[in-house]
């Protein structure tokens, strides 16, 4: 079988430049789809509707042809009985599943709420601890500030304070300076 010769000169430029990429994994396939969507962001995207949940028909309010176990029932009645019975079992199974689902959802919500409550409680404890620590720090700062102000008042009252300041200036000039690689 011979492949047809493609005349690329007659092809549109987009078709000639288009490369066929075969994705090797689901991640690559998803990447290609996202890239295709992002080529034209103004174009609306089709989002399919979720599947509707199957729900059986409600049980009839009044059953006209009630079959009993009396003798003389025809052979055709058995199939009718079987279908009615199958529908009723399906309806009961559906209601059981929905009850179980609701119960599990409620349990899940309760569990999530209890976890949130525990987290909030521990967060509140830690917040209170941080606030106490912060208050202690502020209290210590205020005490140190008051002490310094008291010391300055005492120092300004004494005549020796002028001599101390002069000595400090002399000491500052004699301090060794930092030199890289030296001491």
N, C-alpha and C positions, 0 to 999 in steps of 0.2 A: 504494500500500500504506500503510495507516494503522497507526501504532504504537499498541499497547495502552496504555491509561491505567493508570498505576501508582497504586495507592492506598497511599501511604506511611504512612497512619495504621494500616493493618492489618498492615503489615510489622513484623517484629521490629526492634528498635533496631540490632542489629549489622548487619543487612542494609542498613538505611537509611543508616547511617553509613559503610559500607564503600565505599571508592573503588576503582575499577578503575585500576590503574597498568600502562601498557604500557611495558616496558623498551625503551630505544632502543639499548642496547649490552649486551655480555656482562658488563661491569662492573656495570651497573645490575641485571641479572638476578641476578648473584651477590650483590649487596647485598640485594636483596629476599629471596633464599633465606636469607641469614644472619639478617636481621631476623625472618623467620618462625620460624627455629629458636630465636632468643633470646626470643621471646614466651613460650615454655613450656620453660625449660631442664631440667625434670624429665623431659620426654618423651624416650624413647630414640630415637636416630637410626639409620636404616637405612643401613648401609655395605655396598655390594655387594661380593661376592667377586671377586677378580681373575680374568680369563679364564684357563682352563687352557691350557697350551701343548700344541699338537697334536703328537702323537708317532705315527709309523707303527707298524704291527704289526711284530713281529720276523719275520725270515725263517723260513720253515718248516724244520724240521730234516730232514725227509724229504719229497721231492716224488715222488708216486706216478705221475702221468701226465706223464712227461717227453716233450716234443715234440721230434722230430728234424726234420731236413731231408729226410726220406725221401719218396719219391713216394707219392702216394695219400692224403695228409692231406686231410681234408675241409675244406670251406670254413668250417665252423663253428669249426674249431680255431684259425683265425687270430685270431678275436676273443678267445678264451681266452688265447692267447699274448700278444696286445697288452695285455690287462689285467694279466697277470703282469709283463710288461716295464715297464709304466707304474708299477706299485706298487714295483718294485725301484728304478727311477730316482728315485722320490719318497723312498724310504728312504735311498738313497745321498746325495741332495741334503740331506736332513735331517741326516745324520751330518756332512756337510761343513760345513753351517752351524753346527752345535753345536761342532765342532772350531775353527772360525774364531772363534766367540764366546768360547770358553774361552781361546784364544790371546790375543785382544784384552783380555780381562779380566786375564790374567796380566801383559801388557805394561802395562796401566793401573796395576795394583797396584805393579809395579816402579817405574814412573815416580813415583807418589805417594810411595813409600818413599824414593826418591832425593831428592825435593824436601824431604821431612821431615828427612832426614839433613843436607842442605845447610843448611836453616834452623836445625837444632839446632847445627850446627857454628858458624855465624855468631853465633848467640845465645850460645854458650859463649865465643867470642872476645870479644864485647862485654861479657859478664858479667865475664870476667877483667880486661878493661881498666878497667871500673868499680871492681872490687875493688882493683886497683893504685892507681888514683887516690885512692880512699878511704883506703887505707893511707898514702899520701904525705901526705894532708891531716891525718890523725891524728898522724903522726910530726911534722909541722911544728907542730901545736898543742902537742904535748908539749914540743918544743924551746922554743917561745915561753913556755910556762908555766914551764919551768925557768929561762929567762933572767930572767923577771920576778921569780921567787922569789930568784934570785941578786942581782938589782939591789936588791930590797927589803932583803935582808940587808946589803948594802953600805951602803945609804942609812940603815938604822937604826943601823949602827955609827958613822957619821960624825955630828958635832954640827950640821952645816949643814942636815941634813934637817929640823930643827924650823923653821928660818928659811924654808926653801923652802915648807913647808906653810902657814905664815902668809902668805907672799907670794902663794901660789895663792889663798887665801881672799880677799885684797884684790883680786886680778886678776879673780876671778869676779864680784865686786860691781861692778867697773867695765866689764864686758863689755856691749856694746850689746844691747838686747833687740829681738826681732823685732816689727815693727809692720807691719800690712797696709798696703801702699802706700808705706811709708817704707823708709829704709835705715839 
